[in-house]
């Protein structure tokens, strides 16, 4: 039969060692013995036996071996006591002894104790191996999470570098924004530019979901937006620019549908003619609708439209409105609505409206009035974009 492993007998007399060795003569253990406790301690550290039998006076066992029982979890210990003492028996079990025998004991009971110790040792080894595997898996997971975090940080830096300068001023007009993401990468994005020193074109987009795929769509939006602007500038399409944002959302919809990313997005796109003070805009399921503060009053833009990336042949209507001589136009993404979870939609929009009205018109003060600066973990990406005109 294959040898199970090393078994060490520790006793205070040679006779006791021989007696216990004889009981194990027919077993498949590699048996060694020691009747000198100090040498036994050295042997335990050097041999690392699977099982140790301790047959020593109680005071000697307590002085030399009880600490070892507690610390040495890789070895199974069978303790032999000269008399029944329930309190001492409980102490040894509490200190990780696999079994306790009381003299005199039957040979069958002795072999049962050794077998139990062997099973105990096997269980310990399995647990230690499982723990080792778990620790290794945790290390690998932590390493992977660290790499993912670094990737997310790098992605966030790239995404932020694609955002426009804030604020941007053009004569009496100023446009500014703030994006507060829930994660490193955001599904919210803004873009704007001034064309021919006259048209302020802009958009606010909110991609469904979170993470890399949503952030990828925001990069695509930036690319499409810039490509369209460059083409019209190169071709000097003044008439087309004057009709902006006509066709812009349809173009984005085709690009998104072609990618098949299982993502959709909402957009508010606009073009403000700084010469006539007229705003042309298109709504693709963006909510809440923009707020306009003028002369202490708050009005709402009107409009509706399907989200982008779901309906292949959808079309979006372009609305047109003449703005007051002085105004504050504020767009917020629907993430702001999540900041007030126990309110109705009507109440949430009222809170947003009042916060904008009571602010000084800056993005920072609007965020402060909405209480966003006090929220550590916002439930969704929040974007606020403002366009102001002051005479």
Secondary structure as GFF3:
##gff-version 3
##sequence-region A 1 391
A	DSSP	beta_strand	6	11	.	.	.	ID=ss1
A	DSSP	alpha_helix	14	23	.	.	.	ID=ss2
A	DSSP	beta_strand	30	34	.	.	.	ID=ss3
A	DSSP	alpha_helix	37	47	.	.	.	ID=ss4
A	DSSP	beta_strand	51	55	.	.	.	ID=ss5
A	DSSP	alpha_helix	58	64	.	.	.	ID=ss6
A	DSSP	alpha_helix	66	71	.	.	.	ID=ss7
A	DSSP	beta_strand	76	81	.	.	.	ID=ss8
A	DSSP	alpha_helix	86	94	.	.	.	ID=ss9
A	DSSP	beta_strand	99	102	.	.	.	ID=ss10
A	DSSP	alpha_helix	107	162	.	.	.	ID=ss11
A	DSSP	beta_strand	168	170	.	.	.	ID=ss12
A	DSSP	beta_strand	173	180	.	.	.	ID=ss13
A	DSSP	beta_strand	188	195	.	.	.	ID=ss14
A	DSSP	beta_strand	199	207	.	.	.	ID=ss15
A	DSSP	alpha_helix	212	235	.	.	.	ID=ss16
A	DSSP	alpha_helix	238	242	.	.	.	ID=ss17
A	DSSP	alpha_helix	248	259	.	.	.	ID=ss18
A	DSSP	beta_strand	265	273	.	.	.	ID=ss19
A	DSSP	beta_strand	278	284	.	.	.	ID=ss20
A	DSSP	beta_strand	291	294	.	.	.	ID=ss21
A	DSSP	beta_strand	297	300	.	.	.	ID=ss22
A	DSSP	beta_strand	318	322	.	.	.	ID=ss23
A	DSSP	beta_strand	327	332	.	.	.	ID=ss24
A	DSSP	three_ten_helix	334	339	.	.	.	ID=ss25
A	DSSP	alpha_helix	345	358	.	.	.	ID=ss26
A	DSSP	alpha_helix	363	370	.	.	.	ID=ss27
A	DSSP	three_ten_helix	372	374	.	.	.	ID=ss28
A	DSSP	beta_strand	382	389	.	.	.	ID=ss29
###
